[in-house]
Amino acid sequence: MSEYSRTPRLWNHSGRRFSLSAFTPLCGTPCAPGRPIFSAGTNCAATDFLLIGPFFKALRVLLGALAVLLSAPTWADSYDDVARLIGSGQYALAQSAAEQYLTGKPRDPQMRFLLGVVQTDTGKIDQAITSFSELTQDYPELPEPYNNLAVLYAGRNQLELARAALDMAIRNNPRYAVAHENLGDVYARLASQAYTQALQLDAGNAAIAPKLALLRSLVASAPKAAPAPAAGAAPGQR
């Protein structure tokens, strides 16, 4: 397999990208995307007090800044922190941070995905397969978990399972180039197995050996995994 997704931009169950542009501040009123969280004439302030005069205006600014710090979503920083820990090989810290985060948001697909990457990189393949399989069940529209499942299955020579997972990844996102490339690798290995079996059954067939040698060179030269581009890339552009 040639590509293993590590930090994709996942989608929520509604089919929309996660966005930092709209969230609910302390007052409980969602702010529209692009609209200042604290501005005159809005009800998105941290308090309903009517503050008049320079002193109270300054106080209101301070209260607003404090409310931003308290109410701004921290999950984006959490994702980045865990991804950085993975990138620097600090897997114990990355796993601890991911698991702690998931105690509060157990269905969060992005953090669950990152936990699966940690499990894969630390050789906990059974756990990684479980993590990505559960993601495909809870969020079947996401292509990346299917892709990573395929890489894990292929690593165990379970090529039919890998092919099926990649078919689902491509069905979810026909422009997912990584999945197409990985599917080509899987088919090459399946073909190599078929030619090997054919050669065992018909050793005198001179046409099989060159095909088998070519396929074996292709399979041998393909890297097992490669990091995906940064998380800002849209799915299918990796």
TIVEXGU-96616 format. One record per residue (C-alpha): residue in three letters; x, y, z. Coordinates in steps of 0.5 Angstrom, whole numbers, plus 500, padded with zeros to 3 digits. Example, Ala and Ser with C-alpha at 12.3 -4.5 7.8 and 13.67 -1.06 7.14 Angstrom:
<rs>
Ala525491516;Ser527498514;
</rs>
This chain:
<rs>
Met500500500;Ser503507498;Glu499512502;Tyr496512509;Ser492518511;Arg494521518;Thr491528519;Pro485529514;Arg480534515;Leu474530517;Trp467531516;Asn461531521;His455527521;Ser451533517;Gly456533511;Arg459539513;Arg466541514;Phe468543522;Ser468550522;Leu471555527;Ser467561524;Ala460560528;Phe460557535;Thr456559541;Pro459564546;Leu457564554;Cys451567553;Gly448561549;Thr446565542;Pro450562536;Cys454568532;Ala453568525;Pro459566521;Gly464572520;Arg460576525;Pro464579531;Ile463575537;Phe462581541;Ser459587538;Ala455593539;Gly447591537;Thr448584538;Asn446579543;Cys453575543;Ala456579549;Ala458575555;Thr453579559;Asp446583558;Phe449589563;Leu448596559;Leu455599561;Ile456606559;Gly462611559;Pro469610558;Phe470606564;Phe465601563;Lys466600555;Ala473598557;Leu471593562;Arg466590557;Val472589552;Leu476586558;Leu469581560;Gly469580552;Ala476578551;Leu475573557;Ala469570555;Val472569548;Leu478565552;Leu473561556;Ser468560550;Ala472559544;Pro472552542;Thr479548544;Trp478542540;Ala482545534;Asp488546539;Ser487539541;Tyr487536534;Asp494540533;Asp497538539;Val496531538;Ala498531531;Arg504535533;Leu506529539;Ile505524533;Gly509528528;Ser515528534;Gly514521536;Gln511522543;Tyr506517542;Ala505516550;Leu503523550;Ala499523544;Gln495517546;Ser494520553;Ala491527550;Ala487523545;Glu484519550;Gln483524555;Tyr479529550;Leu475523548;Thr472522555;Gly468528554;Lys467527547;Pro467520545;Arg464520538;Asp469526536;Pro471523529;Gln477527528;Met480525535;Arg478518534;Phe482518527;Leu488521531;Leu488515536;Gly487510531;Val494513528;Val497513534;Gln495505535;Thr498504528;Asp504507529;Thr505504536;Gly504497533;Lys497496536;Ile494494530;Asp488490533;Gln486496536;Ala487501530;Ile483496526;Thr478497531;Ser478504532;Phe478505524;Ser472500523;Glu468503529;Leu469510525;Thr466507519;Gln460505522;Asp459511526;Tyr461516520;Pro460511514;Glu461517509;Leu468519511;Pro473516506;Glu480516510;Pro478511515;Tyr476506510;Asn483508507;Asn487506513;Leu483500514;Ala485498507;Val493499509;Leu492495515;Tyr489489512;Ala494489506;Gly499489512;Arg496483514;Asn495480507;Gln488480507;Leu487483500;Glu480482499;Leu478486505;Ala483491503;Arg480492496;Ala473492499;Ala475498504;Leu478502498;Asp472501494;Met468504500;Ala473510500;Ile472511493;Arg465511493;Asn465516498;Asn470520495;Pro471519487;Arg476524487;Tyr480521493;Ala487520489;Val490516495;Ala485511495;His485510488;Glu493509488;Asn492504494;Leu487500490;Gly492499484;Asp497497489;Val492492492;Tyr490489485;Ala497488483;Arg499484489;Leu492480488;Ala495479480;Ser502477483;Gln498472487;Ala494469481;Tyr500469477;Thr504465482;Gln498460483;Ala498459475;Leu505458475;Gln505453480;Leu500449476;Asp503450469;Ala510451470;Gly512450463;Asn508457461;Ala513462459;Ala508467458;Ile507468466;Ala514469468;Pro515476465;Lys508478468;Leu510475475;Ala517479475;Leu514485473;Leu508485478;Arg513483484;Ser518489482;Leu512494482;Val510491489;Ala517491492;Ser518498490;Ala511501493;Pro512504500;Lys508501505;Ala505508508;Ala507515507;Pro504521511;Ala498525508;Pro499533507;Ala497538512;Ala490537515;Gly487543511;Ala487539505;Ala480537503;Pro479529502;Gly481526496;Gln486532494;Arg492528498;
</rs>
